[in-house]
């Protein structure tokens, strides 16, 4: 045997030994599970990213559809009640839609009227707050006029940012509103058919799909009712505190506290900042600190006491979970994310519990 043949034989022997070693090597079970889970996680994340990208491309349709679906979930029981009273479904849906539009317009009108009717006094209080800062901090190189101008700019940027997160232009707002109204009408009219078709095409047993869909609808209904109750409680506490402290614009402060309560955490921050600023302009630093304490009391202690009764067992999420989901939703999707994050999380938890009882799913 030549040297070349001996070298080739040696290489073949080494290769065979390596193959036998690889074949005999067994990875730990936990390691294989972790690897499969990692690839599945990457695949799910990729699918979600693609879905979110496609939704962003049709945001002018997706946003009105999301708002209409949430409103339909809340208003459908009223349409069902009218149908039980032998009112034709199309007529009942139309009546509910008209009532809903009237309530929205009336609420917006009340808020705008309450603020604009006292806009001079509100701005005078804000100017008083800025003037106090200017007088108490003489070494600063800015004047009260510059601070007021900066406040105008901040308000303008905040307003444009909030509206811009929903619609890119005024025409988009009008088109989205009209489209949303028609979507809501069809959802109210054909709710049973739409939800039945959806539950049957979730890739799950029909009864499981229907239970998941019912749980999602219940989450949104319970969330809306809970936010209304919590907002009313916060508004009452803040209003009583404003009356005791002698802070003006009590009605406006209470109304802003109630309306902004529908945006978790962020709404409380905006309403609290508004109340504290008015209190500072009216009575100085001591009154502002007292008002801040009342706002914190309303949005923490009182809210924690009311929350279990407001949300019940269907939407019981840990406050940290709500905070994280709302913050993440706000960062990704703006105001819509802040509003929908918590109920969607609750709906996801309900869906998980439903799937745990189905063999082969969880």
N, C-alpha and C positions, 0 to 999 in steps of 0.2 A: 504494500500500500504506500502510495506516494505521500509526501508532506501535504500536498493540496487536498488529497482525499481525507487525510486525517483531520485537517482543519475544518473541512465541510462537515465531517461527521461530528466533530466537537460542537460546532454551531447548531447542528440539528438537535443534538442532545440537550444543549442549553435551552433552545426554543421549546422543546417538548417539556422540559422540566418547568419552564416558566408558565406554559399553558396549563400544566397540571396544578401548579400553585394557584393560578388565577381561578381555575375551575373549582378548586377546593376552598377558595376564600369566601366566607359568608359575612355580609355586612349586617350589623345589628338591626333588629326590627325597627327600633326607634329612628335609626338613621334613614332607612328606606321610607318610613312614614313621613319623616320630615321632608325628604326630597320630593316625594309625590305631592305633599301639601304645598311645598314652595312652588312647584310648577303649576299646580291648580290655582294657587293664589295669583301668580303672574297672568295666567290665562283669564281669570275672572277680572282682574284689574284691567287687562287689555280690552276685554269686551265692554266693561263699564266706561273706559275712556272713549272708545269708539261711539258708544251710545250717547255720551255727553257731548261729544263733538258733533254728532248728527243733530242732537237737540239744539245746540247752539246755532247751527245753520238755519234752523226753522224756529228761532226763538219767538218771532212775531206770531206764530201759531201755537207754539208749545206753552207760552206763558198764559194766554187767554184760556187755553184748554185746561191747564192746571187750576187756574182760579175758578173756572166754571165747574170743574169736577168737585172741588172742595165745597163750593156753594151749593151744588146739587145734592151732595151728601147730607148737607145740613137742612136743606129746604124740602127734600123729597117727602118726609113724613107729613108735611102740611098738604102737599099735593095728594098723597094717599088718603088723608083724612077727607079732603073734598071729594075724592072719588068714592069713598064709602058713603058719602052723603048724596050719591047719585049725580054728582056733577061730572059731565064728560071730561075725560082725561086731558084733552087738548085745551079745554076751557079752564080747568083747574090749574094746569101748568102755566097758562097765560096769566091767570089771576095771581098766582104765587110770584111769577116773574115781575109783574107790575108792583106788587107789594114790596118785593125785595129791592127793586130800583128806587121806589119811593123812600124806603128806609135809608138806603145809602145816600141819596140826595139830601134827605132831611138831616142825617147825621153830619154830613159835610157842611151843609148850610149852617147848622147850629155851631159847629166848631169855628168856621170862618167868621160867622157873625159875632161870636163871643170874643174872638181875637181882634177883628177889625174894629169893632165898636169901641174897644178900649186900647187900640193900637197906640194912640198918643200917650196914654198913661203907661203902657208896657214899655214903650221906647224911652219914656222919661225915666222910668225906674232903671232901665239898663244903662242909660246915660249917667244916672246918679251913681250906679255901681262903678262905672268906669271912672267917673270924676273922683270918687272916694279913693280908688286905686291910685289915680294921678296925684291926689293931695297927700296920700300916706306914703308915697314913694317918690319923694322929690328928686333923689339922685338919678332917676331914670331919664334917658335922653329922648323919650317920646312924650308927646302931649296927649291930652284927652281927645282932641280932634282926630289925631292919628289912630288912637285906639278905637274910636267910634268907626272910622273908615275901615279899619281892619275887621271890626265886628260885622259891618255890612258885607264885606267880602266873604267872610267865613259863612254867614247865613246864605249868601248866594251860592257858594260852592257846595254847601251841604244840600241845599234844595235841588240844585241841578244834578248832584250826584245821586240823590235818592230817586229822582224821576228818571235819570239816565240808566239806573240799574234795572228799571222796569221796561222802559221804551226809549228808543234812540231819538225820537223826534215827536213833535206834536201830532203830525199826521199819523205816525205809528201808534200813538196813544188812541186817536180817534178810531182808526181801523181796528186796533186790538179790542177796544171797548165794544164796538158794534159786533165784531166776530164773537167775542165772549158772550154777549147777550144772546145771540142766535144759538151758540153751543149750549148755553144754559137752558134755553127753551127746549131744545131737542133732548137734552139729558133728563129734564123733568118729565117730559112727555113719554119718553121711551126708556125710563130707568130700568124697569124689570127686564126688558129685552136686552139692553146693553150689558147689564151686569150678568145676566144669565149666559150670554154669549162669551163674555170675558172669562167667567169662572170655568166654562167648558173648554176653553182653549189655553189653559195654564199648564197643560201637560201633567195634570194631577187628576186623581179620582174626583168626579164631579162634586161630591159632598165636601171634600177637603178644599177644593178650589172655592166653593161657595162660602165655606167657613172663613177662609183667609180673606176673601173679599168683604164679607160681613164684618170681620174684625177690623179691617182697615177703615171701613166707613164708620164703625163705632168709635174708633180712635179719633177720627177727625171731629165727630159730633161731640164726644166727651171733651176733647181739647178745646173746642170753641166755647162750650158751656162753662168749662172750668176757667178759661181765661176771662170770660165775662164776669163770673162771680169774684174771681181774684181782683180783677180791675175795679169792680165796684167797691170791694172792701178797701183796697188801697186808696181809692179816691175819697172815700168817707173819712179814713184816718188822716190823710193829708189835709183834707178840707177842715176837719175839726182842729188840727194843729195850727193851720193858718189862721183860723178864727181866734184861737186862744192867744196866739202871738201877735195878733193885730196886723197880719200881712194882708195887703189889698189883693184884689182880683181873685178872691177865693173860688168863685164859680169857674173862672177860666182855668185856674190851677187844677181843680178837681176834674174838669172835662178833659184837659190834656193828659192827666194821669190815667183816666179811664181809657181813652182812645189808644194811647201809646202802649197800654198793657197787652195789646194783641201782638206786639213784637217782643218776645221774651228777652229779658235782661237789657237789651239795647234800648227798648222803649222805656224801661224804668230809669235808665241812666239819663235819657233825654228829659223825661218828665221831672226827675229829681233836680237836674241842673237848672231847669226853667224855674222851679219853685224856689230853689236856694238863691238864684240870681235876683228874683223879685224881692225875696226877703232881705237880701243884702242891700239892695237899693232903697228899701223902705225903712229898715231899722238898724243897719250896720252889721258888723261882724258877729256880734253876740246873737242877734236874731237869726242870722244866716246859719250859724252853727246849730242853734236849736232846731231850725227847720230841717237841716241836714240830718240831725238825729231822728226827727220824726219820719223823714223819708226812708231812712235806713230801717227804722222800726217797722214801717208799713211793708217794705219790700223784702224783709228778712223774717222777723219774728211773726208778724201777723200773717204773712203769706205762707209760712211754713205750717201755721196752725190751720189755715183755711184750705191749703192745697190737698190734703188727703180727702176732705169732704167734696172738694170741687172736681177733682179728677177721678176719684174712686179707684177701683182695682184695675180697670182697663188701661189706664194711662199712668200707672205708677212707675216713674223712672227716677232714679237717684238724681238729686240736683246737680251733681258733678257731670253726670251723663248728659243732662239737658244743657248745661253750660257748654260742654265740649261740642255737642252736636250743633247747637245754635251758632257758636263761634265759627266752627268749620263751614257750616252752611252759609253763613254771612260772607265769609272770605271767598267762597267759591261762586255763590249765586246771588249775593246782595240781599236785598230786602226779602225776596221770595224765599231764599234759603233760610233766612232767620225765622220766617213764619212757618215753613213747612218742615223744618228739620226735626223738631220734637215729635209731632204726630207720625211722621214717616218712620222714625226710629221705633216708636211704640208699635206701629203696624208691623215692622220687621220682626220685633220680638214676638208679637202674637203669631205671625206666620211661622216662626221657628218652633214655637210650642205646638202648633198644629202639625207641622211636618214631623215632629219627634214621634208622633203616634202612628206614622205611616212607614211600614217596612220598606227599606230600600231607598229612603230619601234622607233621613238624618239618623 
